[in-house]
Amino acid sequence: MKNNWQIYRYESLTSTNDEIKKFCAEPKRRPVVQTRFQTAGRGRRGRTWQSLDGNLFFSAATEFPIKDLGVLVLISGLSVLQTVRFFAPNADIKLKWPNDVLLNDAKVSGILLEKGPQDYIIIGIGVNTAQSPHTSDMLYPVTSLHEADINVTADDFLQRFLTIFNMYLELYATGNITQIRRQWLENAKGLGQPLQVCQDNRKQTGVFHGIDENGALLLENNNGISKILVGDVFYIEKKKDE
């Protein structure tokens, strides 16, 4: 698959996910919207995404079957992870279900997928390339590539990401979803370990058994194996004497 993305760059936008919609009016286009600052960036479940100078904020739009949206989540996370590995092969980089990327056990990237016009799916991605936000309302520790001595510009990261993203889209197009799922699991944090999943006012605890073919989390406990479609994951640390 050719790396035929058309990149539109801006100094400031409210949200790259919102801006990119106007480029999806015609089929077969592959737009990418990048901005230096977002004034109303958003993450999963209505949370805000802080805009710090030097970080990467972009959205890509591609035609993709809505029935396989979960596979596109896996592809997006893997593409960010492999991009970090390209610049830092020995980095301690992991995937946190459903769509976060962890560096040294702290969040370095978040991904938000939304339904776009026509058959487009919009993939919004933020990567802390230069610095990380540190506020009291963070659900999970955060970090940046720079803090881990991985020095890469936002533009260079984006270009490499698109090349790797194309590779995974080609795997999908040729029917290799099993390979995508396997690679995601090989890089997942906490597989086979206890964790807690928070869904609004409900909390479930169990063992991270894996993901199904659509990317749903499989949680195993005394009630069997449950499929989790949406939620926030928190890892349960084992006691030292266990």
URMO-V704517 format. One record per helix or strand of 2 or more residues. SS is the DSSP state (h for helix, s for strand). FROM is the first residue (numbers start at 1). TO is the last residue. If there is no record, write none. Layout:
SS|FROM|TO ; SS|FROM|TO
This chain:
s|6|13 ; h|16|23 ; s|31|38 ; h|44|46 ; s|56|63 ; h|66|87 ; s|93|96 ; s|100|103 ; s|106|115 ; s|120|127 ; h|146|148 ; h|154|173 ; h|177|186 ; s|194|199 ; s|202|211 ; s|217|221 ; s|224|228 ; s|232|235
